[in-house]
Amino acid sequence: MWLLNTCTWEMRDFISHKQAPPYAVLSHTWGNEEVSFREWQYEPLKDIGKKEGFKKISSCCRQAAEDGFEWVWVDT
């Protein structure tokens, strides 16, 4: 299970759900210019940050961090 760090934007693969730390979940509908999993792994943040779908992911991370979560799971 891949999780995104709410502060560093690091993606980390946790081998099992039991090993994963507490995390928030972004439940959303797909729209234009969504950020794909592959883009998170290989594209520079400055490039994916321009996509419309990045806004909801960054908002999710901000809210999750405010709520005390270090990690989020995003269906991308």
CNS distance restraints for C-alpha pairs under 8 A (distance, minus, plus):
assign (resid   1 and name CA) (resid  13 and name CA) 5.45 0.50 0.50
assign (resid   1 and name CA) (resid  14 and name CA) 5.19 0.50 0.50
assign (resid   1 and name CA) (resid  15 and name CA) 6.34 0.50 0.50
assign (resid   1 and name CA) (resid  16 and name CA) 6.47 0.50 0.50
assign (resid   1 and name CA) (resid  17 and name CA) 6.80 0.50 0.50
assign (resid   1 and name CA) (resid  20 and name CA) 7.83 0.50 0.50
assign (resid   2 and name CA) (resid  11 and name CA) 6.48 0.50 0.50
assign (resid   2 and name CA) (resid  12 and name CA) 5.46 0.50 0.50
assign (resid   2 and name CA) (resid  13 and name CA) 4.31 0.50 0.50
assign (resid   2 and name CA) (resid  14 and name CA) 6.16 0.50 0.50
assign (resid   2 and name CA) (resid  73 and name CA) 7.02 0.50 0.50
assign (resid   3 and name CA) (resid  11 and name CA) 5.62 0.50 0.50
assign (resid   3 and name CA) (resid  12 and name CA) 5.50 0.50 0.50
assign (resid   3 and name CA) (resid  13 and name CA) 6.49 0.50 0.50
assign (resid   3 and name CA) (resid  14 and name CA) 7.53 0.50 0.50
assign (resid   3 and name CA) (resid  23 and name CA) 7.92 0.50 0.50
assign (resid   3 and name CA) (resid  71 and name CA) 6.01 0.50 0.50
assign (resid   3 and name CA) (resid  72 and name CA) 5.56 0.50 0.50
assign (resid   3 and name CA) (resid  73 and name CA) 5.03 0.50 0.50
assign (resid   3 and name CA) (resid  74 and name CA) 7.54 0.50 0.50
assign (resid   4 and name CA) (resid   9 and name CA) 5.89 0.50 0.50
assign (resid   4 and name CA) (resid  10 and name CA) 5.75 0.50 0.50
assign (resid   4 and name CA) (resid  11 and name CA) 4.56 0.50 0.50
assign (resid   4 and name CA) (resid  12 and name CA) 6.58 0.50 0.50
assign (resid   4 and name CA) (resid  71 and name CA) 5.46 0.50 0.50
assign (resid   4 and name CA) (resid  72 and name CA) 5.25 0.50 0.50
assign (resid   4 and name CA) (resid  73 and name CA) 6.34 0.50 0.50
assign (resid   4 and name CA) (resid  74 and name CA) 7.78 0.50 0.50
assign (resid   5 and name CA) (resid   9 and name CA) 4.97 0.50 0.50
assign (resid   5 and name CA) (resid  10 and name CA) 5.22 0.50 0.50
assign (resid   5 and name CA) (resid  11 and name CA) 6.34 0.50 0.50
assign (resid   5 and name CA) (resid  12 and name CA) 7.87 0.50 0.50
assign (resid   5 and name CA) (resid  61 and name CA) 7.74 0.50 0.50
assign (resid   5 and name CA) (resid  70 and name CA) 5.75 0.50 0.50
assign (resid   5 and name CA) (resid  71 and name CA) 4.56 0.50 0.50
assign (resid   5 and name CA) (resid  72 and name CA) 6.52 0.50 0.50
assign (resid   6 and name CA) (resid  61 and name CA) 4.58 0.50 0.50
assign (resid   6 and name CA) (resid  62 and name CA) 6.69 0.50 0.50
assign (resid   6 and name CA) (resid  64 and name CA) 6.97 0.50 0.50
assign (resid   6 and name CA) (resid  65 and name CA) 5.94 0.50 0.50
assign (resid   6 and name CA) (resid  69 and name CA) 7.45 0.50 0.50
assign (resid   6 and name CA) (resid  70 and name CA) 5.34 0.50 0.50
assign (resid   6 and name CA) (resid  71 and name CA) 5.43 0.50 0.50
assign (resid   6 and name CA) (resid  72 and name CA) 6.64 0.50 0.50
assign (resid   7 and name CA) (resid  61 and name CA) 7.36 0.50 0.50
assign (resid   7 and name CA) (resid  62 and name CA) 7.96 0.50 0.50
assign (resid   7 and name CA) (resid  65 and name CA) 7.37 0.50 0.50
assign (resid   7 and name CA) (resid  70 and name CA) 7.18 0.50 0.50
assign (resid  11 and name CA) (resid  40 and name CA) 7.88 0.50 0.50
assign (resid  11 and name CA) (resid  41 and name CA) 7.55 0.50 0.50
assign (resid  14 and name CA) (resid  19 and name CA) 6.29 0.50 0.50
assign (resid  14 and name CA) (resid  20 and name CA) 5.57 0.50 0.50
assign (resid  15 and name CA) (resid  19 and name CA) 6.71 0.50 0.50
assign (resid  15 and name CA) (resid  20 and name CA) 7.76 0.50 0.50
assign (resid  16 and name CA) (resid  20 and name CA) 6.56 0.50 0.50
assign (resid  21 and name CA) (resid  71 and name CA) 7.44 0.50 0.50
assign (resid  22 and name CA) (resid  69 and name CA) 6.81 0.50 0.50
assign (resid  22 and name CA) (resid  70 and name CA) 7.74 0.50 0.50
assign (resid  22 and name CA) (resid  71 and name CA) 7.01 0.50 0.50
assign (resid  23 and name CA) (resid  69 and name CA) 5.78 0.50 0.50
assign (resid  23 and name CA) (resid  70 and name CA) 6.78 0.50 0.50
assign (resid  23 and name CA) (resid  71 and name CA) 4.74 0.50 0.50
assign (resid  23 and name CA) (resid  72 and name CA) 4.95 0.50 0.50
assign (resid  23 and name CA) (resid  73 and name CA) 6.78 0.50 0.50
assign (resid  24 and name CA) (resid  64 and name CA) 6.20 0.50 0.50
assign (resid  24 and name CA) (resid  69 and name CA) 6.51 0.50 0.50
assign (resid  24 and name CA) (resid  71 and name CA) 6.47 0.50 0.50
assign (resid  24 and name CA) (resid  72 and name CA) 4.60 0.50 0.50
assign (resid  24 and name CA) (resid  73 and name CA) 6.27 0.50 0.50
assign (resid  25 and name CA) (resid  72 and name CA) 5.54 0.50 0.50
assign (resid  25 and name CA) (resid  73 and name CA) 4.84 0.50 0.50
assign (resid  25 and name CA) (resid  74 and name CA) 6.15 0.50 0.50
assign (resid  26 and name CA) (resid  57 and name CA) 7.60 0.50 0.50
assign (resid  26 and name CA) (resid  60 and name CA) 6.54 0.50 0.50
assign (resid  26 and name CA) (resid  72 and name CA) 7.17 0.50 0.50
assign (resid  26 and name CA) (resid  73 and name CA) 6.30 0.50 0.50
assign (resid  26 and name CA) (resid  74 and name CA) 5.14 0.50 0.50
assign (resid  26 and name CA) (resid  75 and name CA) 7.11 0.50 0.50
assign (resid  27 and name CA) (resid  74 and name CA) 7.26 0.50 0.50
assign (resid  27 and name CA) (resid  75 and name CA) 7.25 0.50 0.50
assign (resid  28 and name CA) (resid  75 and name CA) 7.96 0.50 0.50
assign (resid  30 and name CA) (resid  34 and name CA) 6.82 0.50 0.50
assign (resid  31 and name CA) (resid  53 and name CA) 7.13 0.50 0.50
assign (resid  32 and name CA) (resid  52 and name CA) 6.79 0.50 0.50
assign (resid  32 and name CA) (resid  53 and name CA) 6.90 0.50 0.50
assign (resid  33 and name CA) (resid  51 and name CA) 5.47 0.50 0.50
assign (resid  33 and name CA) (resid  52 and name CA) 5.35 0.50 0.50
assign (resid  33 and name CA) (resid  53 and name CA) 5.48 0.50 0.50
assign (resid  34 and name CA) (resid  51 and name CA) 6.82 0.50 0.50
assign (resid  34 and name CA) (resid  52 and name CA) 6.63 0.50 0.50
assign (resid  34 and name CA) (resid  53 and name CA) 4.22 0.50 0.50
assign (resid  34 and name CA) (resid  54 and name CA) 6.91 0.50 0.50
assign (resid  34 and name CA) (resid  76 and name CA) 7.75 0.50 0.50
assign (resid  35 and name CA) (resid  39 and name CA) 6.33 0.50 0.50
assign (resid  35 and name CA) (resid  40 and name CA) 7.07 0.50 0.50
assign (resid  35 and name CA) (resid  48 and name CA) 6.65 0.50 0.50
assign (resid  35 and name CA) (resid  51 and name CA) 6.96 0.50 0.50
assign (resid  35 and name CA) (resid  53 and name CA) 5.79 0.50 0.50
assign (resid  35 and name CA) (resid  54 and name CA) 6.23 0.50 0.50
assign (resid  35 and name CA) (resid  76 and name CA) 6.75 0.50 0.50
assign (resid  36 and name CA) (resid  40 and name CA) 6.47 0.50 0.50
assign (resid  36 and name CA) (resid  76 and name CA) 5.19 0.50 0.50
assign (resid  37 and name CA) (resid  41 and name CA) 6.45 0.50 0.50
assign (resid  37 and name CA) (resid  76 and name CA) 5.40 0.50 0.50
assign (resid  38 and name CA) (resid  42 and name CA) 6.15 0.50 0.50
assign (resid  38 and name CA) (resid  43 and name CA) 7.85 0.50 0.50
assign (resid  39 and name CA) (resid  43 and name CA) 4.94 0.50 0.50
assign (resid  39 and name CA) (resid  48 and name CA) 7.10 0.50 0.50
assign (resid  40 and name CA) (resid  44 and name CA) 7.98 0.50 0.50
assign (resid  40 and name CA) (resid  45 and name CA) 7.71 0.50 0.50
assign (resid  40 and name CA) (resid  48 and name CA) 7.55 0.50 0.50
assign (resid  43 and name CA) (resid  47 and name CA) 6.70 0.50 0.50
assign (resid  43 and name CA) (resid  48 and name CA) 6.74 0.50 0.50
assign (resid  44 and name CA) (resid  48 and name CA) 6.64 0.50 0.50
assign (resid  45 and name CA) (resid  49 and name CA) 5.70 0.50 0.50
assign (resid  46 and name CA) (resid  50 and name CA) 6.90 0.50 0.50
assign (resid  47 and name CA) (resid  51 and name CA) 7.56 0.50 0.50
assign (resid  48 and name CA) (resid  54 and name CA) 6.71 0.50 0.50
assign (resid  49 and name CA) (resid  54 and name CA) 5.62 0.50 0.50
assign (resid  49 and name CA) (resid  55 and name CA) 7.67 0.50 0.50
assign (resid  50 and name CA) (resid  54 and name CA) 7.15 0.50 0.50
assign (resid  51 and name CA) (resid  55 and name CA) 7.68 0.50 0.50
assign (resid  53 and name CA) (resid  57 and name CA) 6.95 0.50 0.50
assign (resid  54 and name CA) (resid  58 and name CA) 6.12 0.50 0.50
assign (resid  55 and name CA) (resid  59 and name CA) 6.06 0.50 0.50
assign (resid  56 and name CA) (resid  60 and name CA) 5.97 0.50 0.50
assign (resid  57 and name CA) (resid  61 and name CA) 6.22 0.50 0.50
assign (resid  57 and name CA) (resid  74 and name CA) 7.64 0.50 0.50
assign (resid  58 and name CA) (resid  62 and name CA) 6.15 0.50 0.50
assign (resid  59 and name CA) (resid  63 and name CA) 6.13 0.50 0.50
assign (resid  60 and name CA) (resid  64 and name CA) 5.94 0.50 0.50
assign (resid  60 and name CA) (resid  72 and name CA) 7.87 0.50 0.50
assign (resid  61 and name CA) (resid  65 and name CA) 6.03 0.50 0.50
assign (resid  61 and name CA) (resid  71 and name CA) 7.81 0.50 0.50
assign (resid  61 and name CA) (resid  72 and name CA) 6.78 0.50 0.50
assign (resid  62 and name CA) (resid  66 and name CA) 6.27 0.50 0.50
assign (resid  63 and name CA) (resid  67 and name CA) 6.17 0.50 0.50
assign (resid  64 and name CA) (resid  68 and name CA) 6.30 0.50 0.50
assign (resid  64 and name CA) (resid  69 and name CA) 5.10 0.50 0.50
assign (resid  64 and name CA) (resid  70 and name CA) 7.20 0.50 0.50
assign (resid  64 and name CA) (resid  71 and name CA) 7.61 0.50 0.50
assign (resid  64 and name CA) (resid  72 and name CA) 7.22 0.50 0.50
assign (resid  65 and name CA) (resid  69 and name CA) 4.97 0.50 0.50
assign (resid  65 and name CA) (resid  70 and name CA) 5.90 0.50 0.50
